[in-house]
């Protein structure tokens, strides 16, 4: 099965620092269990290497035939809150190492 092209990275400024983020995963059904998962965004500092993946709760079930979520339609306040939550959870954007996974609530906190 062919992989689809990853979405482009978008810039956002959080506390006078530039971060790059992209939509990492669409909300949908989990392949491991009969349950739904929420969207996830991947974030890194513009000058850093370490990435954080922030996962949101599933939210309401999408309508049949609804269009896919696009990064440009995600509220930037939600992304900003998610970045701040990842930092508060221990993500160090300028460090090196494995990707950090953070689960947040629907507001990104």
C-alpha positions as CSV (number, residue, x, y, z in Angstrom):
1,X,0.0,0.0,0.0
2,X,1.4,3.4,-1.0
3,X,1.9,6.0,1.6
4,X,0.4,9.4,1.0
5,X,2.5,12.5,1.0
6,X,2.9,14.1,4.4
7,X,1.3,17.5,4.8
8,X,3.5,20.6,4.6
9,X,4.9,22.2,7.7
10,X,3.3,25.4,8.9
11,X,5.0,28.0,11.1
12,X,3.6,29.3,14.4
13,X,5.1,31.7,17.0
14,X,4.8,30.6,20.6
15,X,6.3,32.8,23.3
16,X,8.7,34.6,20.8
17,X,9.9,31.2,19.4
18,X,9.2,29.8,15.9
19,X,7.9,26.3,15.7
20,X,7.0,24.2,12.7
21,X,4.0,21.9,12.9
22,X,2.0,19.6,10.6
23,X,-1.0,17.3,10.8
24,X,0.5,14.0,11.7
25,X,-2.6,11.8,11.8
26,X,-6.3,12.2,10.8
27,X,-8.9,11.4,13.4
28,X,-10.4,8.0,12.7
29,X,-10.7,4.4,13.7
30,X,-7.7,2.6,15.4
31,X,-6.4,-0.5,13.6
32,X,-5.4,-2.1,16.9
33,X,-8.7,-2.0,18.7
34,X,-12.3,-1.2,17.7
35,X,-12.1,2.4,19.0
36,X,-11.5,5.8,17.5
37,X,-8.5,8.0,17.9
38,X,-8.2,11.7,17.6
39,X,-6.0,13.8,15.4
40,X,-2.4,14.2,16.2
41,X,0.0,17.0,15.2
42,X,3.8,16.8,15.0
43,X,5.8,19.8,16.3
44,X,9.4,20.8,16.3
45,X,11.3,24.0,17.0
46,X,12.5,25.8,13.8
47,X,16.1,25.4,14.9
48,X,15.7,22.2,16.9
49,X,15.7,18.5,16.0
50,X,13.5,16.8,18.6
51,X,9.9,16.3,17.6
52,X,6.8,16.1,19.7
53,X,3.6,14.4,18.6
54,X,0.6,15.8,20.4
55,X,-2.6,13.6,20.3
56,X,-6.1,15.0,20.9
57,X,-9.2,13.1,22.0
58,X,-11.4,11.6,19.3
59,X,-14.3,14.1,19.4
60,X,-17.6,13.5,17.7
61,X,-17.8,10.8,15.0
62,X,-17.5,12.3,11.6
63,X,-20.4,12.2,9.1
64,X,-20.2,9.7,6.3
65,X,-18.5,11.3,3.4
66,X,-17.1,14.2,5.4
67,X,-13.9,15.7,3.8
68,X,-10.6,15.0,5.4
69,X,-9.2,17.4,8.0
70,X,-6.6,19.9,6.6
71,X,-3.9,21.5,8.7
72,X,-4.9,25.0,7.4
73,X,-8.3,24.5,9.1
74,X,-7.0,23.8,12.6
75,X,-7.3,26.6,15.0
76,X,-3.9,28.1,15.7
77,X,-4.8,28.7,19.4
78,X,-5.3,25.0,19.7
79,X,-1.9,24.4,18.2
80,X,-0.3,27.0,20.5
81,X,-1.9,25.4,23.6
82,X,-0.7,22.0,22.5
83,X,2.9,23.2,22.1
84,X,2.8,24.8,25.6
85,X,1.4,21.6,27.0
86,X,4.1,19.5,25.4
87,X,6.8,21.8,26.9
88,X,5.1,21.6,30.3
89,X,5.1,17.8,30.0
90,X,8.8,17.8,29.6
91,X,9.5,18.1,25.9
92,X,12.7,20.0,25.3
93,X,12.6,21.3,21.7
94,X,16.3,22.0,21.5
95,X,17.5,18.6,22.8
96,X,18.2,15.5,20.7
97,X,16.5,12.2,21.2
98,X,13.4,10.2,20.4
99,X,10.1,11.8,19.6
100,X,8.0,12.7,22.6
101,X,4.3,11.7,22.7
102,X,1.9,13.9,24.6
103,X,-1.9,13.4,25.0
104,X,-3.9,16.6,25.6
105,X,-7.6,17.4,26.0
106,X,-9.8,19.0,23.4
107,X,-8.4,22.5,24.2
108,X,-4.8,21.5,23.8
109,X,-4.1,21.7,27.5
